[in-house]
């Protein structure tokens, strides 16, 4: 299976929960504890870490993985510590080719 299929399979297998406590900054999250396949989780967060692009939000720097209509990021400093993945719809101004991973273009 290639990168595109692996990314789509992982993303589509997660239960994305709307972050209602931050409805003014619309985004969704999924939890490692609810993931049926820990190996897939670990692969995805390592992929985000390796192929994501740095960006800042509220003074903090994150690595964002741009894929499809969404931007994905983890809140933890390393993939090994990651137990939550966030995603939001990509803002129009960030829908640039350089934000998407070169490996899967």
N, C-alpha and C positions, 0 to 999 in steps of 0.2 A: 504494500500500500504506500502511496506517495504522501508527501507533506500535505497537499491540499485535502486529500481524503481523510488523513489523520486529524487535521485541524477541524474539518467539518464534523467528523464523527464525534470527536470529543465535545465540541461546542454544542452540538445538537443533542448529546446525551445528558447534558446538565439541566438541573432544575434552576432556572434563573429567576430570582426573587426580586421584585421591585423594592428598592430601599425607601420605604414610605416615610422613615424618619427624616429623610433628606429630599423630600419631594420637590423642593425648589432647585435641586441639582439632580435632575432625573438620571438614575442609573440603576443597574441590576447587579446582583452578586450571586455567586454559588459557593458552596462550602465543601471542603475536602471530606468532612465527616459524612456528607450525603452522597459522595461520589462512589459509584459501584466498582470502579477500576483505578486503584491507587497508582498503578504503573502509568496509565494514561494521564492521570493528574500530574504526576511527576514529570512526564515527558512534556506536557503542555507548559508548565511553569518554567521549565528549563528552556524551552523554545522561546517563550516570551522574553526571558532574561537575555538570551543570546541574540535574538533578531529584533527585539523591540528598539524603539528610538526614545531617547530621553526627552522629557518634557516636564514642565513644572506646573504645579497647582497649589495655590495658597502657600507659596514659599517652600514647598517640598518638591524634590525631584523624583520622578517615577519613570519606569520604562514602560512605554505603551506599545502594544502590538496592535497594528491596524489590520483588520481582516474583515472583508465583506462590508457590512454597514456599521460595524462596531469597532470601538477602541477598547482594548482589554488591558488591565493592569493589576498587579498584586500590591497589597499594602505592606507586606513584610519585606525586610531588607534582602533576603535571599530566597531562592526557590525551595531550599530545604526547610525553611521556616513557614512557608506559605500555606495557610489554611483557608484563605478566602481570595476569590478572584472577582474583580469588578469589571463591568462593561457599561459603556454608554454609546449612544448613537454618535457617529463621527460628525463633528461640526463641519459645515461646508468649507470653511477656511483651512481645515486640516486634511481635506481629501486631496492630498498631493502624492504623486508617484513616489517621491523620496521617503514618505512615511511608511510605505508598505514594504515587507521583507523582499529583498532582492532574490533570495533563494527560491522563491516560488512564483516569480513573475513569468 
